[in-house]
Amino acid sequence: METLYGMTAVAVGIILGMGALGTAIGFGILGGKFLEGAARQPETVPMLQVKMFIVAGLLDAVTMIGVGLALWFTTANPFVAALKAAAGH
């Protein structure tokens, strides 16, 4: 049972870490491409800015889904019930 809790903690850490890393890389690429586009065609900045914020919201949404899953595994681990059923408790 303790092994399951330990593995869950490791999995939650990996989920959160990879989500943060992916979002950071995504925001870096997004910001760089926005600045390149704004430097090449300054008249398109308002249009590019709107699209940038939409994509930024989607990047954050994916990370928040990962946070939600991590919290679900931390607080209401579905594998504990399966382990107890298999052990006959």
C-alpha positions as CSV (number, residue, x, y, z in Angstrom):
1,M,0.0,0.0,0.0
2,E,2.8,2.4,0.9
3,T,4.5,1.6,-2.4
4,L,1.3,2.7,-4.2
5,Y,1.3,6.0,-2.4
6,G,5.0,6.6,-3.1
7,M,4.6,5.8,-6.8
8,T,1.5,8.1,-7.0
9,A,3.6,10.9,-5.4
10,V,6.3,10.3,-8.0
11,A,3.7,10.2,-10.9
12,V,2.1,13.5,-9.6
13,G,5.5,15.1,-9.5
14,I,6.2,14.0,-13.1
15,I,2.8,15.2,-14.3
16,L,3.3,18.6,-12.8
17,G,6.9,19.0,-13.8
18,M,6.3,18.0,-17.4
19,G,3.3,20.2,-17.6
20,A,5.3,23.2,-16.4
21,L,8.2,22.4,-18.7
22,G,5.9,22.0,-21.7
23,T,4.1,25.3,-21.0
24,A,7.4,27.1,-20.5
25,I,8.7,25.9,-23.8
26,G,5.5,26.7,-25.5
27,F,5.3,30.2,-24.1
28,G,8.9,30.8,-25.1
29,I,8.3,29.7,-28.7
30,L,5.0,31.6,-28.8
31,G,6.6,34.9,-27.6
32,G,9.5,34.6,-29.9
33,K,7.3,34.0,-33.0
34,F,5.1,36.9,-31.9
35,L,8.1,39.2,-31.7
36,E,9.4,38.1,-35.1
37,G,6.0,38.6,-36.7
38,A,5.6,42.1,-35.1
39,A,9.1,43.1,-36.2
40,R,8.5,42.0,-39.8
41,Q,5.0,43.5,-40.1
42,P,4.2,46.0,-37.3
43,E,0.7,46.7,-38.8
44,T,-0.4,43.2,-37.9
45,V,0.4,43.5,-34.2
46,P,-3.2,43.7,-33.0
47,M,-4.3,40.6,-35.0
48,L,-1.2,38.7,-33.9
49,Q,-1.7,39.7,-30.3
50,V,-5.3,38.4,-30.2
51,K,-4.1,35.1,-31.7
52,M,-1.2,34.9,-29.3
53,F,-3.5,35.3,-26.3
54,I,-5.9,32.6,-27.6
55,V,-2.9,30.2,-27.9
56,A,-1.6,31.2,-24.5
57,G,-5.0,30.4,-23.0
58,L,-4.9,27.0,-24.7
59,L,-1.4,26.3,-23.4
60,D,-2.6,27.1,-19.8
61,A,-5.7,25.0,-20.2
62,V,-3.6,21.9,-21.0
63,T,-1.4,22.5,-17.9
64,M,-4.5,23.0,-15.7
65,I,-5.9,19.7,-16.9
66,G,-2.6,18.1,-15.8
67,V,-2.9,19.9,-12.4
68,G,-6.5,18.6,-12.0
69,L,-5.4,15.1,-12.8
70,A,-2.5,15.3,-10.4
71,L,-4.8,16.6,-7.6
72,W,-7.3,13.8,-8.3
73,F,-4.6,11.1,-8.1
74,T,-3.3,12.7,-4.9
75,T,-6.6,13.0,-3.0
76,A,-8.9,10.3,-4.5
77,N,-6.5,7.7,-5.9
78,P,-8.6,5.2,-7.9
79,F,-5.9,2.6,-7.7
80,V,-6.2,2.3,-3.9
81,A,-9.7,0.7,-4.2
82,A,-8.4,-1.7,-6.9
83,L,-5.5,-2.7,-4.7
84,K,-7.7,-3.2,-1.6
85,A,-10.1,-5.3,-3.7
86,A,-7.3,-7.4,-5.1
87,A,-5.9,-7.9,-1.6
88,G,-9.3,-8.9,-0.2
89,H,-9.7,-6.1,2.3
